[in-house]
Amino acid sequence: MNVRRLIPAAALSSAVVLGLTACSGSSTAGSKDGKLDVVASFYPMQYLAEQIGGSHVAVSNLTKPGVEPHDLELSPKQTASLGEADVIVYLKGIQPAVDKAIDQSGVKHTVDAASLTKLEDHGTETGPGHEGHAHEGDSEAGADPHIWLDPVKYAEVAKGVGKTLEQADPDHAADYKKNTDTVVKNLGALNDKFTAGLKNTATKTFITTHSAFGYLAERYGLTQEGIAGIDPEAEPSPARIKELQSLAKKDHVNTVFFETLASDKTAKTLAKDTGLKTDVLDPLEGITKKSKGADYLAVQEANLAALQKALGAK
């Protein structure tokens, strides 16, 4: 698997969308402007809430741009606001502080993204030197939470989010359903692009600091090799460096990937020691000015282009 700060089990829980209402205790659109208040725990859930909710929702993200979602701690104000939510959509296990606050919120309409698709354990796929990733507090040990990086699984989550919005705001159910269908269609097209773009490559192996791409690798027949375990900023051991040097030579790997929300120090260290190039493979846990795109679809297409280049796509 591949998740940051996970204890074998966790991270799927990281895909999470939260809906909040400015009107305490309201179960239908209760904000002052008549919109359903929705709060996302982190970007992948924010994207779905905005795309599916459209003009009928007001979306807030608990994780500010540039903040590593796994490290999020809620302010007293954020915690209190959760109790006023209309809907909460989140990914259990990725952000323990969020999970706890949601359990105590008493909000009727909540949806856990991890419950909307099948979680898998990718912890054994990263090779020796990897303990696997699991977020603290995860109920499924060994479960990889990064489901949103697989367009097919993300589409399954989208359907669940759409149904939750329909239940919370039945007056606009038809619009939520229509928007959900559009999101699912777009994700289907993205899946087709990945399938075709990665069908014929010189190598199937890629190296990354953050082992977040287990679902993506499995979907498209690739092999992900993480550098130093659950923490993308951890220093790889000499043994792991030697192992990756051999692997890079054997599997014709020429690139080490790092991400936008963490230091590139580890990737550059390995690249220098092995004579490889570096590039960005974005786990899409947040959108910043450094992101190679303004939204989920754009960044995923940038990820596809980076993989095609690194893997020698034909």
N, C-alpha and C positions, 0 to 999 in steps of 0.2 A: 504494500500500500504506500501511501505517501501522504502524509499529512504533517503539518508542522506541530509542534507541541501537542502531540497526541499520546496517548498511552495506548497501545494497540486498541484502538477502538473508536476513536473519536471523531474524527473530523467530519464526518458527513454531516454531522450535526451542525456543521458550520454553514450550511446553506440555509438561511433563515429569514423569514419576513415577518415583521410585526405590524399589526394595525392598531392604531391608537385613536381614541376619540377625545376631542376637547371637552365633550360633554360627559361628565362622570356618570357611569352607570348606564349609559345609552347603549342599546343593542342594534340600533340602526344609525344611518348617517347622522352624526351628532355634532359636527363642528359648527362654528358660527356661520360659515358660509354654506352650510347644508351638505358639505361633502363628508364622505367617510374618512376618518382620520386613520392613516396607516403609517406605521413606523417599521422600517426594516432594520434588522439586527446588523446586517452588513450588505455590501453592494449587490451580490447575486439575487438577494431577496428584494432589494429596492427596485432593481430592474424589472422583475416580474410584476411587482405591485403597481409600478407606474404604467407599464405596457398594458396590463390587463385592466387596471382600474380606470385608466384614461382620465377623462374630465370629472369623473364622479368621486375621485379620491384625492386626499391631501397626504402626500407621503413624506415621512421623515426617516432619516437613517441614524441609528444609534451609534454607528461607527463613522467618525468623521474622515474625510478623504486624507489619505496618507498615514492613517493609524492602522497598525497591524491588528486585524480583528481578533486573533487569538489572545491578545493581551488586554482586550477591552475591560475596563472597570467602569461601572455605571455611577453617575453622580446621584445624589439624593433626589434631585429634581427629575432625572430620567426615570429612576425607580418609581417615584410617585406617579409620574405621568402614565406609566404602563397600566395602572389600575383604571384609567379613564379611557382606555383603548376600545375601539369598536371591534377591531380584528387584530390578531397577532399571528404573524407567519414567521417561523424561525427554523433554524437548523440545530436541533438539539445536539449538544456534545462539543461544539466548537468553541462556545463562549460560556463557560460555567457561570459567570456572574449574570448573564442574560437568562440562562435556564432557570436559575434560582428565583430571579425577579418575576419571571413569567409564572412559575409555579405558585407564587404568592399573590399574583395580581388579581385572580378571580375573574379574569376576562372570559366570557363565554365563547367567543369565536377566535380560537387559536389553531394554527396548523403548523406541524413540525415537518419540514421538508424531508427529513430523514425517514419519515414514516410513509412517504409517497412513492418510494422506489426501493429497490433491493440494494442493501449495502453489502459490500464485499471486502475481504481482507486482502490487501495488496502488500502487506508487511513482509512477506517472504520473497517478493520479486526484486528487491533491490540488492540482493547479494550479501556476502559476508560483510560484517562491520555495520550492518543496519539493524537497529532494534525494532524497526517499524514505527508507526506513529499512532498515537492515540491521545485524544484530548482527555484531560482530567474530567472525571464525572461521567464519562461515557458509559452507557449501559451495555453496549456490544463491544466487548474487547476485540481488538483486531480490525474493527470496521473502519474503512476509509470514508471520510466525510465529503471529499471533493467531488460530489456527484455533478455539480453544475458545469464541470469542464467536459463532460460527455453530453453533447447536444440531445441525445436520445433520452437519457435519464433526466436532463433538465426539463425536457418537454413533459415528462411524467409529473414532475414537480409543478410545472405551470398549470396543468390540468387541475391539480389539487388546490392550488392557490385560487384559481378561478371559481371553483365550486364553493370555497369558503367565502369569497366576496359575494357570491350569489346568495348564500344563506344569510349573510349579515345585512345585505341591502337588496332584498328581493325586487324592489321597484325598478332596479336597473339590471336585473339578471340577464336579460337578453343582450345588453351591451357587453357585459362581462363575458358571456359565452362567445360572442362574436370576436372580442379582442383576444380571448384565449385561443380560439381557432387560428387567428392570425399569428400569434406568437408560436404556436405549435408548427404551423406551416413554415415560418421563417427558420425555426430550428431544424426542421426536416431538410430544408434547402441547404443549411449550413452543414448538416451531416453528410449530405450528398457531395458537397465540395471537399470535405475532409476525406471521404471514401475514395473519390476519384483522384484527389491530389496526392494521396499517400499510397496509392495502389502499387506503383512501381518505383522503388527507391533502391539506391545502391547499398544502403544499410538500413536495418530496422531498429537500431539501438541509439538512444540519446541519453546524454548525461545532464543532470540538473541538480542544483543545490537544494531546491525544495521539492521533495518527492510528492508533489501534489497531483501528478498526471497519470496515476494508475488506471483510472477509468478511461481516460482518453487513449492511453497506450493499448489497453485491452480492446477497446472498440475498433481500433484501426490496425491491429496486428503488430504493434510496436513493443519494444522493451525499454522500460525506463530504468535508469541506473542513478540512484541518489548518491550524493557525495559523502555526507557525514551523519546520516541519521535524521532525527526529527527536527533539528534546528538548522535552518539554512545558513546561519552565520557561524556555526561551529567549525572549528579547525579539523580538517580530515586527518586521520592518523597516518603515519608513514606507511603502514601496511595497506591502508585503503588507497593511498596515492599510487603505490606500486601496483596494486590490483587494477586500478582504473587505467594506468598507463598500458598495462598488458591488454586490457579489454579494448581500449581505444585502438590499439594497433591491430588486434585480431578482428574487430568488427568494423574497421575503417571509420571510426568516429573522428570528426575534425572540429567539433564545437562543444563547448561547455556552456550550458544555459544558466542564467541567474534571473532574478525577478526584480520588479520595480519597487516593492515595499520593504526590501531588505538589502543589506550590504552586499556588494559584488566581490568582496574581499576573497571569500572562499573560492569562488569560480575563477577569479584571476590567478589565485595561487596555484590551483590545479592546472589551469591553462598554461601558465608559465613553466611549470615543472614538466609538462607533457608536450609542449609545443603546439597546443591547440588554440583555436580562436574562441571568442566569447560572444554571446548574443543573449537577447531577452526572450524568455518564454514566460508569459504573464499568467499567474494563477487566478487572476481576475477577482481578487478579494477586495479590491477597491480601485476606483478610477482617480487618477491625478493628472497633473500637467505632463508627467513623464510617460503616461500610458500611450501606447501606439494606437489610439482610437478613442472616440468619445463615448462609446457604449459597448455592451457585451458583444454584439455581433461584429463590430469593427475590430475589437481587440482579438477576438477569436480568429478572424481572418488574418490578422497580423501574425498570430501564433502559427497558423497554417503555413503562411509564407516562410516563416523562420524555420519550421520543421522541414519543409520541402527543400530549402537551401542547404540545411545541415545534413539531411539524409540523402541528398543527391537524387531528388525526385526526377523522373524522366517524363 
